[in-house]
Amino acid sequence: MIHPLTGPQRANWRCVRSFTEGLRACTPNVRPRPPRKGYDPASVSSEESHLPARAAERREALKEVFEQAQGCVRCAELAGTRKTVVFGAGNADADLMFVGEAPGASEDERGLPFVGAAGKLLEKLLGEIGMARADVFIANVLKCRPPGNRDPQPAEIENCQEYLYRQVELIQPRVICTLGNTPTQTLLQTTQGISKFRGQWFDFRDTKLLPTYHPAYLLRNPAAKADVWKDLQKVMAVLGLQAPKKR
Ligand code: URA
């Protein structure tokens, strides 16, 4: 007998579905990339043969990390107050990955990152550079909403870091764009604020990283959108994509 899912279980299922469907829906959009190290065309099934090197394996591994995160209780308070674990969503083979701070109320409700007001702005900015959510992967430093949207605590960041690192390892984006203080400080291991680093290139392990302002900051300070626009142009140039000429 199939039991209907209720409450958080139901929300979780929606979240699993959006994640896995998202991955499936996104695969045709995968841009051809040079074969990755260790590429063995023979290991790719005919169904997956349109995918770049080992994309299918990496996608499966990402699903495993996703499943693992769903039951995470490393932060007792967050595990006790969250409705969903917001793992991240988008193209598992994306060249560009955005990292935000933590889910807010809308994200916690829907199990997806950046679906509230800040998310709408992020989508708009992506649209302006000719991209859509399905072209990129979007994640957060914390996978659970801090109650009342308080700042993430250092212990929570540390507890959750492993998930983010695994996401980067498996997605292997060419560029990571950190949005605001928390992801920039977490990945660059610094206590300096975003304005010191915004618009400059850094290395995170083998990946180029460019910090920019968080869309929530842009909602409060629309004039800063011009800076983010410049930052996104730099990202496009590194990815070898043609950036639109004019806003
Ligand atoms: N702000 C974030 O940093 N992440 C989200 O997912 C939503 C808002």
Residues whose N, C-alpha, C, O or C-beta is under 5 A from the ligand:
A	BS01	URA	G100 E101 A102 P103 G104 E107 P113 F114 A118 N140
